[in-house]
Amino acid sequence: MCTGSLLLGAPGLLTGLSATTHWGAVDVLESFGAAYTAERVVFQGKIVTAAGVSSGIDMALALAARITDRTTAEAIQLAIEYDPQPPFDAGSPAKASQSVKDLLARGIR
């Protein structure tokens, strides 16, 4: 999750595959030969990558459904009370305003 896909990319496991990572690490991911996609969770055969921290939870639930079934994955979701309702809609570069991106680039104080 987050930049964990870089651990798969460094030894070449993502070469030629679509993968995702935190938007701040796209250049590094692509330098390892992966084709970046802005999806939250990407399945490529037996390899799965996720973008950002909360998408790691999405990935875990998707894996749980594949390993067991949807009902089990939904039970896990209920058990951890994962019901995302962010107070703002700025969770990706495509949604964040330029002023938010500028603040982040300067470093939040």
Biopython code that builds the backbone (N, CA, C, O; Angstrom):
import numpy as np
from Bio.PDB.StructureBuilder import StructureBuilder

atoms = [
    (1, "MET", "N", (0.827, -1.182, 0.000)),
    (1, "MET", "CA", (0.000, 0.000, 0.000)),
    (1, "MET", "C", (0.871, 1.244, 0.000)),
    (1, "MET", "O", (2.068, 1.167, 0.276)),
    (2, "CYS", "N", (0.305, 2.337, -0.294)),
    (2, "CYS", "CA", (1.005, 3.614, -0.372)),
    (2, "CYS", "C", (2.168, 3.488, -1.359)),
    (2, "CYS", "O", (1.926, 3.385, -2.562)),
    (3, "THR", "N", (3.387, 3.492, -0.905)),
    (3, "THR", "CA", (4.519, 3.329, -1.816)),
    (3, "THR", "C", (5.090, 1.921, -1.751)),
    (3, "THR", "O", (6.206, 1.684, -2.215)),
    (4, "GLY", "N", (4.353, 1.000, -1.191)),
    (4, "GLY", "CA", (4.806, -0.387, -1.117)),
    (4, "GLY", "C", (5.030, -1.000, -2.480)),
    (4, "GLY", "O", (5.809, -1.943, -2.620)),
    (5, "SER", "N", (4.348, -0.470, -3.497)),
    (5, "SER", "CA", (4.550, -1.009, -4.842)),
    (5, "SER", "C", (5.985, -0.790, -5.313)),
    (5, "SER", "O", (6.465, -1.504, -6.193)),
    (6, "LEU", "N", (6.666, 0.185, -4.737)),
    (6, "LEU", "CA", (8.065, 0.411, -5.098)),
    (6, "LEU", "C", (8.934, -0.764, -4.678)),
    (6, "LEU", "O", (9.953, -1.044, -5.310)),
    (7, "LEU", "N", (8.533, -1.455, -3.609)),
    (7, "LEU", "CA", (9.267, -2.642, -3.175)),
    (7, "LEU", "C", (9.125, -3.771, -4.198)),
    (7, "LEU", "O", (10.017, -4.609, -4.332)),
    (8, "LEU", "N", (8.010, -3.786, -4.913)),
    (8, "LEU", "CA", (7.832, -4.759, -5.990)),
    (8, "LEU", "C", (8.529, -4.295, -7.258)),
    (8, "LEU", "O", (9.038, -5.110, -8.028)),
    (9, "GLY", "N", (8.552, -2.994, -7.473)),
    (9, "GLY", "CA", (9.163, -2.455, -8.681)),
    (9, "GLY", "C", (10.674, -2.533, -8.688)),
    (9, "GLY", "O", (11.275, -2.807, -9.727)),
    (10, "ALA", "N", (11.294, -2.296, -7.549)),
    (10, "ALA", "CA", (12.765, -2.255, -7.480)),
    (10, "ALA", "C", (13.425, -3.522, -8.029)),
    (10, "ALA", "O", (14.389, -3.410, -8.785)),
    (11, "PRO", "N", (12.952, -4.715, -7.684)),
    (11, "PRO", "CA", (13.577, -5.922, -8.236)),
    (11, "PRO", "C", (13.031, -6.306, -9.615)),
    (11, "PRO", "O", (13.376, -7.366, -10.138)),
    (12, "GLY", "N", (12.182, -5.456, -10.211)),
    (12, "GLY", "CA", (11.697, -5.709, -11.563)),
    (12, "GLY", "C", (10.400, -6.485, -11.654)),
    (12, "GLY", "O", (10.020, -6.896, -12.750)),
    (13, "LEU", "N", (9.703, -6.704, -10.548)),
    (13, "LEU", "CA", (8.476, -7.500, -10.577)),
    (13, "LEU", "C", (7.309, -6.795, -11.263)),
    (13, "LEU", "O", (6.316, -7.437, -11.607)),
    (14, "LEU", "N", (7.420, -5.474, -11.465)),
    (14, "LEU", "CA", (6.337, -4.726, -12.097)),
    (14, "LEU", "C", (6.655, -4.316, -13.537)),
    (14, "LEU", "O", (5.852, -3.641, -14.180)),
    (15, "THR", "N", (7.802, -4.713, -14.035)),
    (15, "THR", "CA", (8.199, -4.332, -15.392)),
    (15, "THR", "C", (7.151, -4.780, -16.404)),
    (15, "THR", "O", (6.818, -5.961, -16.500)),
    (16, "GLY", "N", (6.640, -3.810, -17.156)),
    (16, "GLY", "CA", (5.644, -4.094, -18.185)),
    (16, "GLY", "C", (4.227, -4.248, -17.667)),
    (16, "GLY", "O", (3.312, -4.502, -18.451)),
    (17, "LEU", "N", (4.023, -4.101, -16.361)),
    (17, "LEU", "CA", (2.686, -4.250, -15.786)),
    (17, "LEU", "C", (2.096, -2.896, -15.428)),
    (17, "LEU", "O", (2.828, -1.934, -15.196)),
    (18, "SER", "N", (0.780, -2.825, -15.385)),
    (18, "SER", "CA", (0.102, -1.659, -14.836)),
    (18, "SER", "C", (0.182, -1.761, -13.325)),
    (18, "SER", "O", (0.048, -2.846, -12.761)),
    (19, "ALA", "N", (0.399, -0.634, -12.675)),
    (19, "ALA", "CA", (0.497, -0.615, -11.215)),
    (19, "ALA", "C", (0.116, 0.772, -10.725)),
    (19, "ALA", "O", (0.056, 1.730, -11.496)),
    (20, "THR", "N", (-0.136, 0.856, -9.445)),
    (20, "THR", "CA", (-0.437, 2.139, -8.833)),
    (20, "THR", "C", (0.433, 2.334, -7.609)),
    (20, "THR", "O", (1.042, 1.394, -7.100)),
    (21, "THR", "N", (0.479, 3.570, -7.150)),
    (21, "THR", "CA", (1.230, 3.948, -5.959)),
    (21, "THR", "C", (0.720, 5.300, -5.515)),
    (21, "THR", "O", (-0.157, 5.875, -6.161)),
    (22, "HIS", "N", (1.248, 5.811, -4.435)),
    (22, "HIS", "CA", (0.936, 7.172, -4.019)),
    (22, "HIS", "C", (1.352, 8.114, -5.142)),
    (22, "HIS", "O", (2.407, 7.928, -5.749)),
    (23, "TRP", "N", (0.543, 9.105, -5.418)),
    (23, "TRP", "CA", (0.807, 10.003, -6.546)),
    (23, "TRP", "C", (2.174, 10.681, -6.467)),
    (23, "TRP", "O", (2.732, 11.058, -7.498)),
    (24, "GLY", "N", (2.714, 10.840, -5.276)),
    (24, "GLY", "CA", (4.019, 11.465, -5.132)),
    (24, "GLY", "C", (5.180, 10.578, -5.545)),
    (24, "GLY", "O", (6.316, 11.045, -5.630)),
    (25, "ALA", "N", (4.910, 9.302, -5.801)),
    (25, "ALA", "CA", (5.973, 8.361, -6.154)),
    (25, "ALA", "C", (5.830, 7.801, -7.568)),
    (25, "ALA", "O", (6.467, 6.805, -7.912)),
    (26, "VAL", "N", (5.001, 8.435, -8.378)),
    (26, "VAL", "CA", (4.746, 7.931, -9.733)),
    (26, "VAL", "C", (6.028, 7.839, -10.552)),
    (26, "VAL", "O", (6.258, 6.835, -11.226)),
    (27, "ASP", "N", (6.863, 8.873, -10.503)),
    (27, "ASP", "CA", (8.097, 8.872, -11.292)),
    (27, "ASP", "C", (9.003, 7.699, -10.926)),
    (27, "ASP", "O", (9.603, 7.075, -11.801)),
    (28, "VAL", "N", (9.097, 7.407, -9.644)),
    (28, "VAL", "CA", (9.937, 6.291, -9.198)),
    (28, "VAL", "C", (9.348, 4.974, -9.687)),
    (28, "VAL", "O", (10.072, 4.113, -10.187)),
    (29, "LEU", "N", (8.029, 4.816, -9.543)),
    (29, "LEU", "CA", (7.366, 3.596, -10.006)),
    (29, "LEU", "C", (7.632, 3.368, -11.491)),
    (29, "LEU", "O", (7.981, 2.264, -11.908)),
    (30, "GLU", "N", (7.462, 4.418, -12.274)),
    (30, "GLU", "CA", (7.679, 4.289, -13.720)),
    (30, "GLU", "C", (9.140, 4.035, -14.065)),
    (30, "GLU", "O", (9.435, 3.400, -15.077)),
    (31, "SER", "N", (10.053, 4.521, -13.238)),
    (31, "SER", "CA", (11.475, 4.272, -13.492)),
    (31, "SER", "C", (11.821, 2.793, -13.348)),
    (31, "SER", "O", (12.852, 2.338, -13.844)),
    (32, "PHE", "N", (10.950, 2.045, -12.664)),
    (32, "PHE", "CA", (11.139, 0.607, -12.513)),
    (32, "PHE", "C", (10.473, -0.178, -13.639)),
    (32, "PHE", "O", (10.480, -1.409, -13.617)),
    (33, "GLY", "N", (9.897, 0.518, -14.626)),
    (33, "GLY", "CA", (9.314, -0.159, -15.784)),
    (33, "GLY", "C", (7.835, -0.446, -15.681)),
    (33, "GLY", "O", (7.279, -1.112, -16.554)),
    (34, "ALA", "N", (7.186, 0.033, -14.644)),
    (34, "ALA", "CA", (5.735, -0.162, -14.500)),
    (34, "ALA", "C", (4.998, 0.943, -15.241)),
    (34, "ALA", "O", (5.518, 2.045, -15.418)),
    (35, "ALA", "N", (3.799, 0.639, -15.664)),
    (35, "ALA", "CA", (2.927, 1.632, -16.286)),
    (35, "ALA", "C", (1.963, 2.126, -15.210)),
    (35, "ALA", "O", (1.071, 1.389, -14.789)),
    (36, "TYR", "N", (2.138, 3.361, -14.769)),
    (36, "TYR", "CA", (1.308, 3.911, -13.696)),
    (36, "TYR", "C", (-0.136, 4.074, -14.155)),
    (36, "TYR", "O", (-0.406, 4.499, -15.278)),
    (37, "THR", "N", (-1.046, 3.730, -13.268)),
    (37, "THR", "CA", (-2.455, 4.018, -13.452)),
    (37, "THR", "C", (-2.970, 4.638, -12.156)),
    (37, "THR", "O", (-2.542, 4.261, -11.065)),
    (38, "ALA", "N", (-3.882, 5.580, -12.283)),
    (38, "ALA", "CA", (-4.379, 6.303, -11.117)),
    (38, "ALA", "C", (-5.467, 5.554, -10.359)),
    (38, "ALA", "O", (-6.101, 6.127, -9.473)),
    (39, "GLU", "N", (-5.693, 4.300, -10.683)),
    (39, "GLU", "CA", (-6.692, 3.509, -9.964)),
    (39, "GLU", "C", (-6.242, 3.307, -8.520)),
    (39, "GLU", "O", (-5.049, 3.351, -8.219)),
    (40, "ARG", "N", (-7.209, 3.085, -7.633)),
    (40, "ARG", "CA", (-6.894, 2.886, -6.217)),
    (40, "ARG", "C", (-6.283, 1.521, -5.951)),
    (40, "ARG", "O", (-5.389, 1.390, -5.116)),
    (41, "VAL", "N", (-6.759, 0.509, -6.653)),
    (41, "VAL", "CA", (-6.250, -0.859, -6.497)),
    (41, "VAL", "C", (-6.097, -1.454, -7.887)),
    (41, "VAL", "O", (-6.999, -1.352, -8.719)),
    (42, "VAL", "N", (-4.948, -2.077, -8.133)),
    (42, "VAL", "CA", (-4.689, -2.671, -9.446)),
    (42, "VAL", "C", (-4.278, -4.131, -9.262)),
    (42, "VAL", "O", (-3.318, -4.430, -8.551)),
    (43, "PHE", "N", (-5.008, -5.024, -9.902)),
    (43, "PHE", "CA", (-4.678, -6.447, -9.928)),
    (43, "PHE", "C", (-4.017, -6.755, -11.264)),
    (43, "PHE", "O", (-4.572, -6.447, -12.318)),
    (44, "GLN", "N", (-2.838, -7.358, -11.224)),
    (44, "GLN", "CA", (-2.121, -7.820, -12.403)),
    (44, "GLN", "C", (-1.659, -9.239, -12.116)),
    (44, "GLN", "O", (-0.575, -9.452, -11.575)),
    (45, "GLY", "N", (-2.486, -10.201, -12.481)),
    (45, "GLY", "CA", (-2.166, -11.586, -12.155)),
    (45, "GLY", "C", (-2.101, -11.768, -10.654)),
    (45, "GLY", "O", (-3.059, -11.461, -9.944)),
    (46, "LYS", "N", (-0.965, -12.270, -10.163)),
    (46, "LYS", "CA", (-0.834, -12.496, -8.718)),
    (46, "LYS", "C", (-0.275, -11.280, -7.982)),
    (46, "LYS", "O", (-0.024, -11.345, -6.779)),
    (47, "ILE", "N", (-0.081, -10.184, -8.691)),
    (47, "ILE", "CA", (0.456, -8.971, -8.082)),
    (47, "ILE", "C", (-0.655, -7.943, -7.921)),
    (47, "ILE", "O", (-1.442, -7.705, -8.838)),
    (48, "VAL", "N", (-0.702, -7.340, -6.739)),
    (48, "VAL", "CA", (-1.706, -6.323, -6.440)),
    (48, "VAL", "C", (-0.993, -5.102, -5.880)),
    (48, "VAL", "O", (-0.126, -5.224, -5.015)),
    (49, "THR", "N", (-1.359, -3.923, -6.378)),
    (49, "THR", "CA", (-0.803, -2.690, -5.844)),
    (49, "THR", "C", (-1.945, -1.758, -5.449)),
    (49, "THR", "O", (-3.053, -1.841, -5.980)),
    (50, "ALA", "N", (-1.647, -0.878, -4.513)),
    (50, "ALA", "CA", (-2.639, 0.088, -4.045)),
    (50, "ALA", "C", (-1.990, 1.460, -3.941)),
    (50, "ALA", "O", (-0.777, 1.582, -3.771)),
    (51, "ALA", "N", (-2.819, 2.484, -4.047)),
    (51, "ALA", "CA", (-2.346, 3.871, -3.955)),
    (51, "ALA", "C", (-2.739, 4.448, -2.609)),
    (51, "ALA", "O", (-3.889, 4.306, -2.193)),
    (52, "GLY", "N", (-1.835, 5.079, -1.937)),
    (52, "GLY", "CA", (-2.172, 5.756, -0.699)),
    (52, "GLY", "C", (-2.566, 4.830, 0.435)),
    (52, "GLY", "O", (-2.697, 3.619, 0.256)),
    (53, "VAL", "N", (-2.748, 5.411, 1.587)),
    (53, "VAL", "CA", (-3.006, 4.643, 2.805)),
    (53, "VAL", "C", (-4.404, 4.026, 2.800)),
    (53, "VAL", "O", (-4.547, 2.825, 3.029)),
    (54, "SER", "N", (-5.428, 4.827, 2.542)),
    (54, "SER", "CA", (-6.794, 4.291, 2.615)),
    (54, "SER", "C", (-7.069, 3.274, 1.516)),
    (54, "SER", "O", (-7.882, 2.369, 1.704)),
    (55, "SER", "N", (-6.409, 3.408, 0.380)),
    (55, "SER", "CA", (-6.611, 2.408, -0.670)),
    (55, "SER", "C", (-5.997, 1.066, -0.289)),
    (55, "SER", "O", (-6.346, 0.039, -0.871)),
    (56, "GLY", "N", (-5.086, 1.064, 0.680)),
    (56, "GLY", "CA", (-4.556, -0.198, 1.202)),
    (56, "GLY", "C", (-5.654, -0.996, 1.881)),
    (56, "GLY", "O", (-5.669, -2.226, 1.818)),
    (57, "ILE", "N", (-6.569, -0.297, 2.526)),
    (57, "ILE", "CA", (-7.720, -0.985, 3.124)),
    (57, "ILE", "C", (-8.611, -1.534, 2.012)),
    (57, "ILE", "O", (-9.101, -2.660, 2.101)),
    (58, "ASP", "N", (-8.815, -0.742, 0.971)),
    (58, "ASP", "CA", (-9.602, -1.219, -0.181)),
    (58, "ASP", "C", (-8.974, -2.485, -0.757)),
    (58, "ASP", "O", (-9.672, -3.447, -1.078)),
    (59, "MET", "N", (-7.645, -2.472, -0.884)),
    (59, "MET", "CA", (-6.933, -3.620, -1.427)),
    (59, "MET", "C", (-7.124, -4.846, -0.536)),
    (59, "MET", "O", (-7.380, -5.944, -1.030)),
    (60, "ALA", "N", (-6.999, -4.657, 0.765)),
    (60, "ALA", "CA", (-7.157, -5.773, 1.697)),
    (60, "ALA", "C", (-8.552, -6.374, 1.597)),
    (60, "ALA", "O", (-8.704, -7.595, 1.626)),
    (61, "LEU", "N", (-9.564, -5.534, 1.480)),
    (61, "LEU", "CA", (-10.934, -6.041, 1.357)),
    (61, "LEU", "C", (-11.142, -6.760, 0.029)),
    (61, "LEU", "O", (-11.807, -7.795, -0.022)),
    (62, "ALA", "N", (-10.577, -6.217, -1.042)),
    (62, "ALA", "CA", (-10.688, -6.874, -2.347)),
    (62, "ALA", "C", (-9.994, -8.232, -2.336)),
    (62, "ALA", "O", (-10.499, -9.197, -2.909)),
    (63, "LEU", "N", (-8.837, -8.305, -1.685)),
    (63, "LEU", "CA", (-8.133, -9.589, -1.559)),
    (63, "LEU", "C", (-8.940, -10.573, -0.720)),
    (63, "LEU", "O", (-9.030, -11.755, -1.049)),
    (64, "ALA", "N", (-9.524, -10.075, 0.364)),
    (64, "ALA", "CA", (-10.339, -10.951, 1.212)),
    (64, "ALA", "C", (-11.496, -11.542, 0.416)),
    (64, "ALA", "O", (-11.823, -12.718, 0.572)),
    (65, "ALA", "N", (-12.109, -10.739, -0.428)),
    (65, "ALA", "CA", (-13.218, -11.232, -1.262)),
    (65, "ALA", "C", (-12.734, -12.287, -2.252)),
    (65, "ALA", "O", (-13.415, -13.285, -2.484)),
    (66, "ARG", "N", (-11.557, -12.064, -2.833)),
    (66, "ARG", "CA", (-11.025, -13.033, -3.799)),
    (66, "ARG", "C", (-10.625, -14.342, -3.123)),
    (66, "ARG", "O", (-10.816, -15.422, -3.681)),
    (67, "ILE", "N", (-10.071, -14.236, -1.920)),
    (67, "ILE", "CA", (-9.614, -15.432, -1.212)),
    (67, "ILE", "C", (-10.777, -16.211, -0.626)),
    (67, "ILE", "O", (-10.765, -17.441, -0.606)),
    (68, "THR", "N", (-11.783, -15.488, -0.149)),
    (68, "THR", "CA", (-12.934, -16.144, 0.475)),
    (68, "THR", "C", (-14.178, -15.870, -0.374)),
    (68, "THR", "O", (-14.439, -16.577, -1.348)),
    (69, "ASP", "N", (-14.924, -14.866, -0.009)),
    (69, "ASP", "CA", (-16.111, -14.468, -0.765)),
    (69, "ASP", "C", (-16.510, -13.049, -0.364)),
    (69, "ASP", "O", (-15.971, -12.489, 0.591)),
    (70, "ARG", "N", (-17.437, -12.490, -1.085)),
    (70, "ARG", "CA", (-17.852, -11.112, -0.835)),
    (70, "ARG", "C", (-18.432, -10.939, 0.571)),
    (70, "ARG", "O", (-18.143, -9.949, 1.242)),
    (71, "THR", "N", (-19.238, -11.886, 1.012)),
    (71, "THR", "CA", (-19.860, -11.760, 2.331)),
    (71, "THR", "C", (-18.807, -11.691, 3.430)),
    (71, "THR", "O", (-18.938, -10.903, 4.366)),
    (72, "THR", "N", (-17.775, -12.505, 3.323)),
    (72, "THR", "CA", (-16.696, -12.470, 4.316)),
    (72, "THR", "C", (-15.982, -11.124, 4.273)),
    (72, "THR", "O", (-15.690, -10.546, 5.320)),
    (73, "ALA", "N", (-15.698, -10.621, 3.074)),
    (73, "ALA", "CA", (-15.036, -9.321, 2.950)),
    (73, "ALA", "C", (-15.910, -8.216, 3.543)),
    (73, "ALA", "O", (-15.402, -7.308, 4.201)),
    (74, "GLU", "N", (-17.208, -8.289, 3.313)),
    (74, "GLU", "CA", (-18.117, -7.294, 3.884)),
    (74, "GLU", "C", (-18.173, -7.416, 5.408)),
    (74, "GLU", "O", (-18.296, -6.408, 6.104)),
    (75, "ALA", "N", (-18.083, -8.629, 5.923)),
    (75, "ALA", "CA", (-18.052, -8.814, 7.374)),
    (75, "ALA", "C", (-16.788, -8.197, 7.968)),
    (75, "ALA", "O", (-16.832, -7.596, 9.042)),
    (76, "ILE", "N", (-15.675, -8.345, 7.276)),
    (76, "ILE", "CA", (-14.430, -7.721, 7.726)),
    (76, "ILE", "C", (-14.585, -6.203, 7.703)),
    (76, "ILE", "O", (-14.186, -5.519, 8.645)),
    (77, "GLN", "N", (-15.161, -5.682, 6.632)),
    (77, "GLN", "CA", (-15.383, -4.245, 6.527)),
    (77, "GLN", "C", (-16.241, -3.737, 7.683)),
    (77, "GLN", "O", (-15.957, -2.689, 8.264)),
    (78, "LEU", "N", (-17.276, -4.477, 8.007)),
    (78, "LEU", "CA", (-18.130, -4.102, 9.130)),
    (78, "LEU", "C", (-17.365, -4.181, 10.453)),
    (78, "LEU", "O", (-17.500, -3.304, 11.305)),
    (79, "ALA", "N", (-16.568, -5.227, 10.619)),
    (79, "ALA", "CA", (-15.814, -5.409, 11.863)),
    (79, "ALA", "C", (-14.860, -4.248, 12.116)),
    (79, "ALA", "O", (-14.677, -3.831, 13.259)),
    (80, "ILE", "N", (-14.253, -3.726, 11.056)),
    (80, "ILE", "CA", (-13.321, -2.606, 11.234)),
    (80, "ILE", "C", (-14.025, -1.258, 11.072)),
    (80, "ILE", "O", (-13.391, -0.205, 11.142)),
    (81, "GLU", "N", (-15.326, -1.301, 10.856)),
    (81, "GLU", "CA", (-16.157, -0.111, 10.668)),
    (81, "GLU", "C", (-15.550, 0.830, 9.639)),
    (81, "GLU", "O", (-15.417, 2.034, 9.861)),
    (82, "TYR", "N", (-15.189, 0.242, 8.509)),
    (82, "TYR", "CA", (-14.618, 1.017, 7.402)),
    (82, "TYR", "C", (-15.767, 1.546, 6.566)),
    (82, "TYR", "O", (-16.328, 0.829, 5.737)),
    (83, "ASP", "N", (-16.109, 2.788, 6.785)),
    (83, "ASP", "CA", (-17.227, 3.443, 6.123)),
    (83, "ASP", "C", (-16.778, 4.849, 5.737)),
    (83, "ASP", "O", (-17.233, 5.831, 6.325)),
    (84, "PRO", "N", (-15.880, 4.950, 4.746)),
    (84, "PRO", "CA", (-15.263, 6.240, 4.454)),
    (84, "PRO", "C", (-16.287, 7.314, 4.076)),
    (84, "PRO", "O", (-17.134, 7.131, 3.202)),
    (85, "GLN", "N", (-16.169, 8.403, 4.756)),
    (85, "GLN", "CA", (-16.982, 9.581, 4.498)),
    (85, "GLN", "C", (-16.115, 10.812, 4.761)),
    (85, "GLN", "O", (-16.346, 11.550, 5.719)),
    (86, "PRO", "N", (-15.121, 11.024, 3.907)),
    (86, "PRO", "CA", (-14.181, 12.113, 4.172)),
    (86, "PRO", "C", (-14.899, 13.473, 4.223)),
    (86, "PRO", "O", (-15.848, 13.716, 3.477)),
    (87, "PRO", "N", (-14.428, 14.340, 5.108)),
    (87, "PRO", "CA", (-15.066, 15.643, 5.239)),
    (87, "PRO", "C", (-14.784, 16.569, 4.062)),
    (87, "PRO", "O", (-15.460, 17.584, 3.893)),
    (88, "PHE", "N", (-13.797, 16.227, 3.255)),
    (88, "PHE", "CA", (-13.421, 17.045, 2.100)),
    (88, "PHE", "C", (-13.216, 16.143, 0.898)),
    (88, "PHE", "O", (-12.954, 14.950, 1.048)),
    (89, "ASP", "N", (-13.334, 16.702, -0.282)),
    (89, "ASP", "CA", (-13.124, 15.936, -1.512)),
    (89, "ASP", "C", (-11.829, 16.387, -2.169)),
    (89, "ASP", "O", (-11.832, 16.904, -3.286)),
    (90, "ALA", "N", (-10.724, 16.184, -1.463)),
    (90, "ALA", "CA", (-9.411, 16.595, -1.958)),
    (90, "ALA", "C", (-8.412, 15.459, -1.807)),
    (90, "ALA", "O", (-7.226, 15.704, -1.585)),
    (91, "GLY", "N", (-8.876, 14.218, -1.924)),
    (91, "GLY", "CA", (-8.030, 13.070, -1.658)),
    (91, "GLY", "C", (-7.208, 12.560, -2.816)),
    (91, "GLY", "O", (-6.560, 11.519, -2.700)),
    (92, "SER", "N", (-7.217, 13.269, -3.934)),
    (92, "SER", "CA", (-6.358, 12.893, -5.055)),
    (92, "SER", "C", (-5.963, 14.170, -5.788)),
    (92, "SER", "O", (-6.664, 15.178, -5.703)),
    (93, "PRO", "N", (-4.851, 14.131, -6.505)),
    (93, "PRO", "CA", (-4.428, 15.326, -7.238)),
    (93, "PRO", "C", (-5.493, 15.799, -8.240)),
    (93, "PRO", "O", (-5.590, 16.991, -8.533)),
    (94, "ALA", "N", (-6.274, 14.875, -8.752)),
    (94, "ALA", "CA", (-7.312, 15.253, -9.713)),
    (94, "ALA", "C", (-8.440, 16.044, -9.059)),
    (94, "ALA", "O", (-9.144, 16.792, -9.738)),
    (95, "LYS", "N", (-8.618, 15.889, -7.754)),
    (95, "LYS", "CA", (-9.708, 16.549, -7.048)),
    (95, "LYS", "C", (-9.267, 17.762, -6.233)),
    (95, "LYS", "O", (-10.065, 18.670, -5.997)),
    (96, "ALA", "N", (-8.024, 17.787, -5.807)),
    (96, "ALA", "CA", (-7.535, 18.859, -4.939)),
    (96, "ALA", "C", (-7.360, 20.154, -5.724)),
    (96, "ALA", "O", (-6.973, 20.142, -6.892)),
    (97, "SER", "N", (-7.652, 21.263, -5.063)),
    (97, "SER", "CA", (-7.465, 22.567, -5.697)),
    (97, "SER", "C", (-5.974, 22.868, -5.821)),
    (97, "SER", "O", (-5.144, 22.256, -5.149)),
    (98, "GLN", "N", (-5.657, 23.810, -6.679)),
    (98, "GLN", "CA", (-4.258, 24.192, -6.859)),
    (98, "GLN", "C", (-3.680, 24.761, -5.563)),
    (98, "GLN", "O", (-2.512, 24.529, -5.251)),
    (99, "SER", "N", (-4.490, 25.505, -4.807)),
    (99, "SER", "CA", (-3.979, 26.067, -3.555)),
    (99, "SER", "C", (-3.623, 24.970, -2.546)),
    (99, "SER", "O", (-2.667, 25.120, -1.784)),
    (100, "VAL", "N", (-4.373, 23.883, -2.535)),
    (100, "VAL", "CA", (-4.070, 22.745, -1.657)),
    (100, "VAL", "C", (-2.777, 22.075, -2.106)),
    (100, "VAL", "O", (-1.930, 21.744, -1.276)),
    (101, "LYS", "N", (-2.618, 21.875, -3.408)),
    (101, "LYS", "CA", (-1.393, 21.264, -3.927)),
    (101, "LYS", "C", (-0.182, 22.146, -3.657)),
    (101, "LYS", "O", (0.896, 21.650, -3.331)),
    (102, "ASP", "N", (-0.365, 23.470, -3.794)),
    (102, "ASP", "CA", (0.733, 24.397, -3.526)),
    (102, "ASP", "C", (1.152, 24.347, -2.065)),
    (102, "ASP", "O", (2.345, 24.351, -1.760)),
    (103, "LEU", "N", (0.169, 24.300, -1.152)),
    (103, "LEU", "CA", (0.470, 24.214, 0.280)),
    (103, "LEU", "C", (1.242, 22.944, 0.597)),
    (103, "LEU", "O", (2.201, 22.969, 1.369)),
    (104, "LEU", "N", (0.831, 21.851, 0.008)),
    (104, "LEU", "CA", (1.518, 20.585, 0.238)),
    (104, "LEU", "C", (2.940, 20.629, -0.307)),
    (104, "LEU", "O", (3.866, 20.117, 0.322)),
    (105, "ALA", "N", (3.112, 21.234, -1.463)),
    (105, "ALA", "CA", (4.450, 21.331, -2.063)),
    (105, "ALA", "C", (5.385, 22.156, -1.191)),
    (105, "ALA", "O", (6.579, 21.869, -1.115)),
    (106, "ARG", "N", (4.847, 23.183, -0.529)),
    (106, "ARG", "CA", (5.670, 24.014, 0.370)),
    (106, "ARG", "C", (5.942, 23.326, 1.682)),
    (106, "ARG", "O", (6.895, 23.671, 2.380)),
    (107, "GLY", "N", (5.113, 22.351, 2.031)),
    (107, "GLY", "CA", (5.240, 21.678, 3.304)),
    (107, "GLY", "C", (4.242, 22.257, 4.293)),
    (107, "GLY", "O", (4.282, 23.447, 4.605)),
    (108, "ILE", "N", (3.363, 21.425, 4.776)),
    (108, "ILE", "CA", (2.342, 21.889, 5.716)),
    (108, "ILE", "C", (3.001, 22.209, 7.045)),
    (108, "ILE", "O", (3.765, 21.401, 7.572)),
    (109, "ARG", "N", (2.714, 23.366, 7.581)),
    (109, "ARG", "CA", (3.277, 23.772, 8.870)),
    (109, "ARG", "C", (2.214, 23.781, 9.921)),
    (109, "ARG", "O", (2.492, 24.098, 11.078)),
]
sb = StructureBuilder()
sb.init_structure("model")
sb.init_model(0)
sb.init_chain("A")
sb.init_seg("    ")
for serial, (resi, resn, name, xyz) in enumerate(atoms, 1):
    if name == "N":
        sb.init_residue(resn, " ", resi, " ")
    sb.init_atom(name, np.array(xyz, "f"), 0.0, 1.0, " ", f" {name:<3s}", serial, name[0])
structure = sb.get_structure()
